[in-house]
Amino acid sequence: MAQGVAWLWWLMAIFFSLVLLAVGALWIHALRRTPREVTVVEARRIEKCWLIGGGLILPGVSILALLLLGTPVGQRMLPLPVEGEQPLRIDITAHQWWWEVRYPDSGVVTANQLHIPAGRPVDLHLGSADVIHSFWVPRLGGKLDMIPGRTNVLRLQADQPGTYRGQCAEFCGTQHTHMQIVVIAHAEADYQAWVEERAKRRVTPLAGAAGEIFATHCGTCHRVAGVSDGARAPDLSDIGSRPTLGAGVLRNEPGAIARWLHEHRRLKQGNGMPAHDDIDDNQLDAIAEWLETLAP
Ligand SMILES: [Cu+2]
């Protein structure tokens, strides 16, 4: 789908560049030529010729050609009925400023990353919990707005396994930049393995005081499968396996979760997580270390 859009864009760019060059050449020619005498009747005929040719026929034909070429490209992005195996459904809800990703068939929940099977169409049911956002993975498909109170469906397909970068494409507040999503397209068998692993996974709770602090401070907003049930903030059940933290603020390297917990207010100003100044540093580090292990 994205290939179709890119192809159409290049075609338009080439065509309109040719039009621009032709108009520029005519303009220079008009400036440099020696005027010749014409009668009033002849002048009117020339004027009419340019008005009809350049003002009606040329744009008419160009727009018609664009419509004929563009319609099938647009058609392929629509979630039209397909024969045989049905597209996989995934629900994505945009929040200021992160992505909630749900797999209704298996009950798997994740955030800021989207695992899909390659070579198969996927229908993304897009919604928003607050303001208007827009879902866009340029290498996979078109852009579609995510509007509160409405569900828009976007179909896309990754032809090759790989990692594709996505970005919110509708300004949604100060941290709009830090609203990135990483799409990981797996070979079919690897995808099934990922879903199964995630669906059955239950995390072992963190022992000791840090575990209690997690349950009372973090668990009211964050869900960790088998430990807490919060639904306001990103699900953390597989946080250790995510490519980034804070929807693109930090690369998820060893130690990055601890840094995020200590400095998230500075790293992503205005994010919904409260300051942790009431939790002592050692306990915060213990929580971070445990979160790092949460990977399928
Ligand atoms: Cu945005």
Residues whose N, C-alpha, C, O or C-beta is under 5 A from the ligand:
A	BS01	CU	H133 C168 A169 E170 F171 C172 H176 M179
